[in-house]
C-alpha cells in the first residue's frame, strides 16, 4: 500500500490536477492524506483523509506522516508530494529499484545554489525507515551553498538524520531544461513535475540574485530595484499561468520542458 501525503494552502486549483495525474500514473493501491489549510470543507471528499493542521509546511508533513504510519505495515510506502507537484510517469519502477539499496528517494534541487537535502515536492520511503529515523522535514541542519553562505531549508533535518544513521538516499535531479526559469517548472528524474511556488509569490533567491537586488540598498535605489523585481515577477507569473493552462488540459504538457 502507498500512503500519499500532500498539503494545499488557501488555493484549490491544484487539487484536481494533482489527483488526476496521480490516478493516471500510480498503478499500485494507494491512499491519500491531505492538509487543506484555508480551504473550505467541500474539497475534503477528494481525499481519503483530510487531517486538520495549521502552520509551517514541514510541520504539516510531519503530522500527516504520523497519522499515515499509525497502524500501517513497515513495508508500506510513504510518498510525499507538494501540492503543486505530481507524477508525469509511473514512478514506482525507479522508486522500487532505488529502495533496494537506498533508504529514501527524493528530489534534490542542485540548481537552487547547490541544495544537498531531500525535497518534499517528491519523496518516497518505507514506513519502517521513516519510523526508525523519526523522520523530520524541518529546517535546522545547515550546509554551505554555492555562494559560500550557510543555508538551511525544509528537509535539512532529514538530511542530517540520514547522514547520522549512515543511510544513503537516492536523489532525483532536474531532467528538464532551465529555459523557462532556473528553479520553477522542473521535471525530476523523468517521473515528477514540480511547478514551484504554487501557493506563494513566484520569486526565488535566484531571481533576486539574477537582478542584483540588494535588500540593504539606499531608499532611492531600493525603490528602483523593486520596480524591476515586480516586472520580473509579472513575467514569471505569465509563464506560470500559461503552463497551468497547458497542464490542466494536456497530460503530456511536460514534453515542452524536456
C-alpha positions in Angstrom: 0.0 0.0 0.0 1.2 3.5 -0.8 0.3 6.3 1.6 0.4 9.6 -0.4 0.8 12.7 1.7 0.2 16.3 0.4 -0.6 19.8 1.5 -2.6 22.5 -0.2 -2.8 26.0 1.2 -5.6 28.5 0.6 -5.9 27.6 -3.1 -8.0 24.8 -4.6 -6.8 24.9 -8.2 -4.1 22.3 -7.8 -6.2 19.6 -6.1 -8.0 18.0 -9.0 -4.9 18.5 -11.3 -2.7 16.7 -8.9 -5.1 13.8 -8.2 -5.8 13.4 -11.9 -2.1 12.9 -12.6 -1.7 10.6 -9.6 -4.6 8.4 -10.8 -3.2 8.3 -14.3 0.3 7.2 -13.3 0.1 5.4 -10.0 -0.9 1.9 -10.7 -0.5 0.3 -7.3 -3.1 0.7 -4.5 -2.8 4.0 -2.7 -4.5 6.1 0.0 -4.4 9.9 0.0 -3.9 12.1 3.1 -4.1 15.9 2.9 -3.7 19.1 4.8 -6.0 21.7 3.4 -5.4 24.9 5.5 -7.6 27.7 4.4 -9.7 25.6 2.0 -13.4 25.0 2.6 -14.6 21.5 3.6 -16.3 21.0 0.3 -13.0 19.7 -1.0 -12.5 17.1 1.7 -14.1 14.3 -0.3 -11.3 14.5 -2.9 -9.0 12.7 -0.4 -9.3 9.5 1.7 -8.4 11.5 4.8 -8.1 15.2 5.4 -6.1 16.0 8.6 -6.8 19.4 10.2 -3.5 21.2 10.5 -2.1 24.7 10.6 1.4 26.3 10.5 4.5 25.7 8.5 4.8 23.2 5.6 7.3 20.9 7.3 5.1 20.5 10.4 2.1 19.6 8.4 4.0 16.9 6.5 5.4 15.5 9.8 1.9 15.4 11.2 0.5 13.7 8.1 3.2 11.1 8.3 2.4 10.4 12.0 -1.3 9.8 11.0 -0.4 7.7 8.0 2.1 5.5 9.7 -0.1 4.6 12.7 -1.3 1.1 12.0 0.5 0.9 8.6 2.8 -2.0 7.7 6.5 -1.4 7.8 6.9 -2.3 4.2 4.2 0.2 3.1 5.4 3.2 1.2 5.1 6.9 2.2 5.1 9.2 -0.7 5.3 12.9 0.0 4.1 15.3 -2.7 4.0 19.1 -2.7 0.5 20.4 -3.6 1.9 21.7 -6.9 3.7 18.5 -7.8 2.6 15.2 -9.4 4.0 12.2 -11.3 4.2 12.5 -15.1 5.1 8.8 -15.5 4.8 5.7 -13.3 7.3 6.5 -10.5 7.3 3.0 -9.0 9.9 1.3 -11.2 12.5 3.9 -10.3 11.4 4.1 -6.6 11.3 0.3 -6.1 14.7 -0.2 -7.7 16.3 2.6 -5.8 14.9 1.5 -2.4 16.6 -1.9 -2.8 19.9 -0.1 -1.9 18.9 3.3 -0.6 16.8 4.3 2.4 14.9 7.0 0.6 14.2 8.5 -2.8 13.6 12.3 -3.2 14.1 15.3 -5.4 17.3 17.2 -4.9 17.4 20.7 -6.3 21.0 21.1 -7.3 20.0 24.2 -9.3 19.0 26.0 -6.1 22.5 27.1 -5.2 23.5 23.5 -4.7 20.9 22.2 -2.3 22.0 19.0 -0.6 18.9 17.9 1.2 15.8 15.8 0.2 13.0 18.0 -1.0 9.4 17.1 -0.2 8.0 18.0 -3.6 8.5 14.3 -4.2 9.9 11.8 -1.7 9.3 8.1 -1.2 10.5 5.8 1.6 9.1 2.9 3.6 7.0 3.3 6.7 9.7 1.3 8.6 12.5 3.6 7.5 10.6 6.8 8.3 9.6 5.5 11.7 13.0 4.3 12.7 14.5 7.6 11.6 11.9 9.6 13.4 11.6 11.4 10.1 11.5 15.2 10.3 11.1 17.7 7.4 12.0 20.7 9.4 14.9 23.0 8.6 17.7 23.4 11.1 20.7 21.5 10.0 22.7 23.7 7.6 25.2 23.4 4.8 27.4 25.8 2.8 25.7 26.8 -0.5 27.4 27.7 -3.8 27.8 31.3 -2.6 29.8 30.2 0.4 26.9 31.0 2.7 25.4 28.9 5.5 21.9 27.8 4.5 19.0 25.6 5.8 15.7 24.8 4.3 12.8 22.3 4.5 14.4 18.8 4.6 17.5 20.0 6.3 16.9 17.9 9.5 16.0 14.9 7.4 19.3 15.1 5.5 21.1 15.1 8.9 19.1 12.2 10.2 20.1 10.1 7.1 23.7 11.1 7.4 23.8 10.4 11.2 22.3 7.0 10.6 24.8 6.3 7.8 22.0 5.8 5.3 22.3 6.6 1.6 19.4 8.3 -0.2 18.7 8.4 -4.0 18.4 11.9 -5.5 16.1 12.7 -8.4 17.7 15.6 -10.1 16.3 18.0 -12.7 16.0 16.4 -16.1 14.1 19.3 -17.8 15.8 22.3 -19.3 16.0 25.6 -17.3 14.9 27.9 -20.2 11.6 29.0 -18.5 13.1 29.5 -15.1 16.2 28.3 -13.3 14.2 26.8 -10.4 10.5 26.6 -11.1 8.7 24.4 -13.7 11.0 21.4 -13.3 10.9 17.7 -14.2 12.9 15.5 -11.9 14.2 12.0 -12.7 11.8 12.0 -15.7 9.0 11.0 -13.3 7.7 14.0 -11.4 6.8 17.6 -12.2 7.2 20.4 -9.6 5.7 23.7 -10.6 7.2 25.6 -7.7 5.7 28.5 -5.7 2.3 27.2 -6.5 0.9 28.7 -3.2 3.0 31.9 -2.9 4.7 34.7 -4.9 6.8 33.4 -7.8 10.1 34.9 -6.7 13.1 32.9 -5.5 16.5 33.7 -4.2 17.8 33.1 -7.7 15.5 35.8 -9.1 16.9 38.3 -6.6 20.4 37.3 -7.4 19.8 37.5 -11.2 18.6 41.1 -10.9 21.3 42.0 -8.4 18.7 43.0 -5.8 20.3 44.4 -2.7 18.0 44.5 0.3 20.4 46.8 2.1 20.4 49.4 -0.7 19.5 53.0 0.0 15.9 54.1 -0.4 16.0 55.5 -3.9 18.0 52.6 -5.3 15.8 50.1 -3.4 12.6 51.7 -5.0 14.1 51.3 -8.5 15.1 47.7 -7.7 11.5 46.9 -6.6 10.1 48.2 -9.9 12.5 45.8 -11.7 11.6 43.0 -9.4 7.8 43.5 -9.9 8.2 43.5 -13.7 10.3 40.3 -13.4 7.7 38.7 -11.2 4.9 39.5 -13.7 6.9 37.8 -16.5 7.3 34.6 -14.4 3.6 34.7 -13.4 2.6 34.8 -17.1 4.8 31.8 -17.8 3.2 30.0 -14.7 -0.3 30.8 -15.9 0.4 29.5 -19.4 1.9 26.3 -18.1 -1.0 25.8 -15.7 -3.5 26.1 -18.6 -1.4 23.5 -20.5 -1.1 21.0 -17.7 -4.8 21.4 -16.9 -5.8 20.1 -20.3 -2.8 18.2 -21.7 -1.5 15.1 -19.9 1.7 15.3 -22.0 2.3 19.1 -21.3 5.8 18.3 -19.9 7.2 17.4 -23.3 7.7 21.1 -24.0 10.1 21.2 -21.0 12.4 18.3 -22.0 
